[in-house]
Amino acid sequence: QTPDTVEENDRNEDAARLIPRRLFRGPLWAGAHTSRLDEAGRDEWWELNQRIGEEASRTVPVLAQYWSDGKRTIEEISRQIALETGLEATPLLVEYFQFV
C-alpha cells in the first residue's frame, strides 16, 4: 500500500468510528473558533476550508453540523450529505470534525 492509501484507509476507519456531537445549538461560529487558534492552526483551518470549497462545497460543513446529533457516525453524516448534494466528502469531513 502507498502512504496515500494507508491514510485513506485510516480516514475511512475514523469515519465509521467517530461520532461528532454538537456542544451548543446552531452552527459553529468560525470567528470564535479560529480566535482560539495559534497562527499555524489558523493557517491549517483556512487551508481545510479552501479544500472543502474546491473539492466539495461550502455547504458541506453546515450540513454536517445539521446532521451531527451525537448518534450518527461521520460515515452516516457523509451519506446523508451525499444524498442531499450528490457530493462525496467523507475524507474532508473526518478532517473537519477532528479539527473542530
Residue frames as a rotation matrix with the C-alpha (Angstrom) as fourth column:
GLN 1
0.571 0.821 0.000 0.00
0.821 -0.571 0.000 0.00
0.000 0.000 -1.000 0.00
THR 2
-0.256 -0.597 0.760 1.10
0.523 -0.747 -0.410 3.52
0.813 0.293 0.504 -0.72
PRO 3
-0.898 -0.107 -0.427 1.15
0.429 -0.436 -0.792 6.14
-0.101 -0.894 0.437 2.06
ASP 4
-0.737 0.676 -0.033 -1.89
-0.655 -0.700 0.286 7.80
0.170 0.232 0.958 0.44
THR 5
-0.107 0.695 -0.711 -3.82
-0.188 0.688 0.701 4.51
0.976 0.209 0.057 0.50
VAL 6
-0.493 -0.142 -0.858 -2.92
0.744 0.443 -0.500 3.92
0.451 -0.885 -0.113 4.15
GLU 7
-0.979 0.122 -0.162 -4.04
-0.021 -0.854 -0.520 7.46
-0.202 -0.506 0.839 5.04
GLU 8
-0.467 0.855 -0.224 -7.31
-0.715 -0.215 0.666 7.00
0.521 0.471 0.712 3.13
ASN 9
-0.139 0.381 -0.914 -7.98
0.284 0.900 0.332 3.67
0.949 -0.214 -0.233 4.89
ASP 10
-0.776 -0.196 -0.599 -7.34
0.626 -0.133 -0.768 5.33
0.071 -0.972 0.226 8.26
ARG 11
-0.874 0.483 -0.046 -9.80
-0.480 -0.874 -0.074 8.10
-0.076 -0.043 0.996 7.41
ASN 12
-0.226 0.817 -0.530 -12.42
-0.447 0.396 0.802 5.55
0.865 0.418 0.276 6.34
GLU 13
-0.311 0.049 -0.949 -11.97
0.686 0.703 -0.188 3.72
0.658 -0.709 -0.253 9.65
ASP 14
-0.946 -0.044 -0.323 -12.26
0.262 -0.691 -0.674 7.03
-0.194 -0.721 0.665 11.51
ALA 15
-0.679 0.730 -0.086 -15.42
-0.650 -0.542 0.533 7.90
0.343 0.418 0.841 9.55
ALA 16
-0.042 0.666 -0.745 -17.03
-0.035 0.744 0.668 4.61
0.998 0.054 -0.009 10.57
ARG 17
-0.253 -0.194 -0.948 -15.99
0.837 0.448 -0.315 5.01
0.486 -0.873 0.049 14.22
LEU 18
-0.941 -0.255 -0.223 -16.19
0.335 -0.793 -0.508 8.70
-0.047 -0.553 0.832 15.15
ILE 19
0.060 0.996 0.072 -19.49
0.935 -0.081 0.345 10.21
0.350 0.046 -0.936 16.32
PRO 20
-0.831 -0.375 0.411 -19.43
0.260 -0.915 -0.309 14.02
0.492 -0.150 0.858 16.43
ARG 21
0.065 0.829 -0.556 -21.64
0.995 -0.009 0.104 15.79
0.081 -0.560 -0.825 18.94
ARG 22
0.000 0.025 1.000 -22.69
0.232 -0.972 0.024 19.43
0.973 0.232 -0.006 18.96
LEU 23
-0.647 -0.299 -0.702 -21.88
0.741 -0.031 -0.670 21.25
0.178 -0.954 0.241 22.18
PHE 24
-0.581 0.522 -0.625 -24.40
0.009 -0.764 -0.646 24.05
-0.814 -0.381 0.439 21.54
ARG 25
0.346 0.803 0.484 -27.36
0.632 0.182 -0.753 24.75
-0.693 0.567 -0.445 19.28
GLY 26
0.881 0.081 -0.467 -26.82
-0.245 -0.766 -0.594 26.32
-0.406 0.638 -0.655 15.93
PRO 27
0.796 -0.601 0.079 -23.90
0.366 0.372 -0.853 26.30
0.483 0.708 0.516 13.52
LEU 28
0.192 -0.854 -0.484 -20.28
0.924 -0.009 0.382 26.76
-0.331 -0.521 0.787 14.51
TRP 29
0.994 -0.002 -0.108 -19.22
-0.029 -0.968 -0.250 30.39
-0.104 0.252 -0.962 14.52
ALA 30
0.567 -0.818 0.096 -15.82
0.697 0.416 -0.584 30.19
0.438 0.398 0.806 12.84
GLY 31
0.253 -0.475 0.843 -14.67
-0.215 -0.877 -0.430 33.54
0.943 -0.072 -0.323 14.25
ALA 32
0.637 0.027 0.771 -14.94
-0.771 -0.016 0.637 32.32
0.030 -1.000 0.011 17.83
HIS 33
0.937 -0.268 0.224 -13.28
0.242 0.961 0.136 29.04
-0.251 -0.074 0.965 16.91
THR 34
0.487 -0.793 0.367 -10.35
0.641 0.040 -0.766 30.47
0.593 0.608 0.528 14.97
SER 35
0.514 -0.291 0.807 -9.64
-0.465 -0.885 -0.023 33.20
0.721 -0.363 -0.590 17.53
ARG 36
0.786 -0.191 0.588 -8.50
-0.503 0.356 0.788 30.48
-0.360 -0.915 0.184 19.94
LEU 37
0.822 -0.485 0.298 -6.01
0.565 0.763 -0.315 29.00
-0.075 0.428 0.901 17.46
ASP 38
0.053 -0.870 -0.490 -2.38
0.146 -0.478 0.866 29.92
-0.988 -0.118 0.101 17.07
GLU 39
0.015 -0.074 -0.997 -1.15
-0.817 -0.576 0.031 31.16
-0.577 0.814 -0.069 13.69
ALA 40
-0.902 -0.381 -0.203 -0.33
-0.429 0.739 0.519 27.65
-0.047 0.555 -0.831 12.45
GLY 41
-0.631 0.737 0.243 -3.78
0.496 0.624 -0.604 26.44
-0.597 -0.261 -0.759 13.49
ARG 42
0.215 0.699 -0.682 -5.49
-0.183 -0.657 -0.731 29.33
-0.959 0.282 -0.013 11.70
ASP 43
-0.364 -0.425 -0.829 -3.48
-0.892 -0.096 0.441 28.57
-0.267 0.900 -0.344 8.56
GLU 44
-0.990 0.007 0.140 -4.48
0.027 0.989 0.145 24.91
-0.138 0.148 -0.979 8.79
TRP 45
-0.230 0.971 -0.064 -8.16
0.411 0.037 -0.911 25.88
-0.882 -0.236 -0.408 9.29
TRP 46
0.140 0.230 -0.963 -8.03
-0.628 -0.731 -0.266 28.24
-0.765 0.642 0.042 6.29
GLU 47
-0.703 -0.498 -0.507 -6.40
-0.707 0.413 0.574 25.59
-0.077 0.762 -0.643 4.08
LEU 48
-0.830 0.466 0.306 -9.01
0.380 0.875 -0.300 22.98
-0.408 -0.133 -0.903 5.08
ASN 49
0.094 0.919 -0.383 -11.84
0.170 -0.394 -0.903 25.39
-0.981 0.020 -0.193 4.26
GLN 50
-0.126 -0.214 -0.969 -10.27
-0.869 -0.447 0.212 26.17
-0.478 0.869 -0.130 0.88
ARG 51
-0.958 -0.262 -0.117 -10.08
-0.286 0.855 0.432 22.44
-0.013 0.447 -0.894 0.10
ILE 52
-0.472 0.864 0.177 -13.69
0.481 0.421 -0.769 21.94
-0.739 -0.277 -0.614 1.18
GLY 53
0.232 0.565 -0.792 -14.75
-0.323 -0.724 -0.610 24.74
-0.918 0.397 0.015 -1.18
GLU 54
-0.297 -0.455 -0.839 -12.71
-0.934 -0.044 0.355 23.35
-0.198 0.889 -0.412 -4.07
GLU 55
-0.954 -0.216 -0.210 -13.35
-0.257 0.947 0.194 19.62
0.156 0.239 -0.958 -3.60
ALA 56
-0.566 0.810 -0.154 -16.93
0.817 0.527 -0.232 19.70
-0.106 -0.257 -0.961 -2.35
SER 57
0.031 0.614 0.788 -19.00
0.419 -0.724 0.548 22.74
0.908 0.313 -0.279 -1.44
ARG 58
-0.789 -0.320 0.525 -19.09
-0.248 -0.615 -0.748 25.36
0.562 -0.720 0.406 1.28
THR 59
0.169 0.929 0.330 -22.47
-0.845 -0.036 0.534 23.97
0.508 -0.369 0.779 2.32
VAL 60
0.118 -0.150 -0.981 -20.91
0.087 0.986 -0.141 20.66
0.989 -0.069 0.130 3.37
PRO 61
-0.859 -0.461 -0.221 -19.78
0.236 0.026 -0.971 21.83
0.454 -0.887 0.087 6.86
VAL 62
-0.600 0.715 0.359 -23.19
-0.798 -0.561 -0.218 23.41
0.045 -0.418 0.907 7.53
LEU 63
0.358 0.729 -0.583 -24.98
-0.668 0.636 0.387 20.23
0.653 0.251 0.714 6.51
ALA 64
-0.251 -0.539 -0.804 -22.51
0.235 0.772 -0.591 18.18
0.939 -0.337 -0.068 8.55
GLN 65
-0.966 -0.064 0.250 -23.30
-0.208 -0.381 -0.901 20.23
0.153 -0.922 0.355 11.64
TYR 66
-0.142 0.989 0.033 -27.02
-0.966 -0.146 0.214 19.80
0.217 -0.002 0.976 10.97
TRP 67
0.466 0.344 -0.815 -26.70
-0.357 0.916 0.182 16.00
0.809 0.206 0.550 10.81
SER 68
-0.630 -0.735 -0.252 -24.46
0.007 0.320 -0.948 15.82
0.777 -0.598 -0.196 13.90
ASP 69
0.353 0.857 0.375 -26.77
-0.526 -0.150 0.837 14.56
0.773 -0.493 0.398 16.60
GLY 70
-0.199 -0.516 0.833 -24.37
-0.976 0.180 -0.121 12.61
-0.087 -0.838 -0.539 18.81
LYS 71
0.382 0.401 0.833 -25.66
-0.331 0.900 -0.282 9.33
-0.863 -0.168 0.477 17.35
ARG 72
0.998 0.025 0.055 -24.56
0.044 0.303 -0.952 9.32
-0.041 0.953 0.301 13.70
THR 73
0.173 -0.980 0.094 -21.01
0.644 0.185 0.742 8.47
-0.745 -0.068 0.664 12.69
ILE 74
-0.246 -0.347 -0.905 -19.13
-0.438 -0.793 0.423 10.68
-0.864 0.501 0.043 10.26
GLU 75
-0.975 -0.098 0.201 -19.73
0.108 0.580 0.807 7.97
-0.196 0.809 -0.555 7.67
GLU 76
-0.225 0.969 0.102 -23.50
0.942 0.243 -0.230 8.20
-0.248 0.045 -0.968 8.20
ILE 77
0.252 0.244 -0.936 -23.38
0.169 -0.964 -0.206 12.00
-0.953 -0.106 -0.284 8.13
SER 78
-0.658 -0.589 -0.469 -21.42
-0.385 -0.272 0.882 11.87
-0.647 0.761 -0.048 4.89
ARG 79
-0.799 0.432 0.418 -24.01
0.593 0.679 0.432 9.53
-0.098 0.593 -0.799 3.39
GLN 80
0.202 0.907 -0.368 -26.81
0.778 -0.377 -0.502 11.98
-0.595 -0.185 -0.782 4.28
ILE 81
0.041 -0.282 -0.959 -24.87
-0.263 -0.929 0.262 14.84
-0.964 0.241 -0.112 2.68
ALA 82
-0.917 -0.397 0.044 -24.24
-0.091 0.316 0.944 12.75
-0.388 0.862 -0.326 -0.44
LEU 83
-0.388 0.858 0.337 -27.98
0.898 0.434 -0.070 12.04
-0.206 0.275 -0.939 -0.72
GLU 84
0.444 0.584 -0.679 -28.76
0.485 -0.794 -0.366 15.77
-0.753 -0.167 -0.636 -0.43
THR 85
0.415 -0.390 -0.822 -26.00
-0.494 -0.855 0.156 17.16
-0.764 0.342 -0.548 -2.62
GLY 86
0.993 -0.113 -0.041 -24.51
0.033 0.589 -0.807 14.33
0.115 0.800 0.589 -4.65
LEU 87
0.328 -0.924 0.194 -21.10
-0.684 -0.374 -0.626 15.15
0.652 0.073 -0.755 -3.14
GLU 88
0.738 -0.240 -0.631 -18.82
0.498 0.825 0.268 12.56
0.456 -0.511 0.728 -1.55
ALA 89
0.328 -0.581 0.745 -16.87
-0.431 -0.793 -0.430 14.37
0.841 -0.181 -0.511 1.15
THR 90
0.916 0.121 -0.383 -16.05
0.238 0.606 0.759 11.71
0.324 -0.786 0.526 3.77
PRO 91
0.054 -0.961 -0.270 -12.27
0.937 0.143 -0.320 12.35
0.346 -0.236 0.908 3.95
LEU 92
-0.499 -0.194 0.845 -12.84
0.093 -0.981 -0.171 16.10
0.862 -0.007 0.507 4.25
LEU 93
0.504 0.772 0.387 -15.47
-0.371 -0.210 0.904 15.58
0.780 -0.600 0.181 6.96
VAL 94
0.630 -0.382 -0.676 -13.10
0.712 0.631 0.307 13.42
0.309 -0.675 0.670 9.00
GLU 95
-0.484 -0.859 0.171 -10.56
0.744 -0.506 -0.437 16.24
0.462 -0.085 0.883 8.90
TYR 96
-0.248 0.472 0.846 -13.21
-0.182 -0.880 0.438 18.85
0.951 -0.045 0.305 9.61
PHE 97
0.766 0.642 -0.003 -14.61
-0.138 0.169 0.976 17.09
0.627 -0.747 0.218 12.68
GLN 98
0.358 -0.720 -0.595 -11.15
0.906 0.422 0.034 16.28
0.226 -0.551 0.803 14.02
PHE 99
-0.575 -0.593 0.564 -10.31
0.498 -0.800 -0.334 19.96
0.650 0.089 0.755 13.70
VAL 100
-0.179 0.587 0.790 -13.41
-0.529 -0.734 0.426 21.35
0.830 -0.341 0.442 15.41
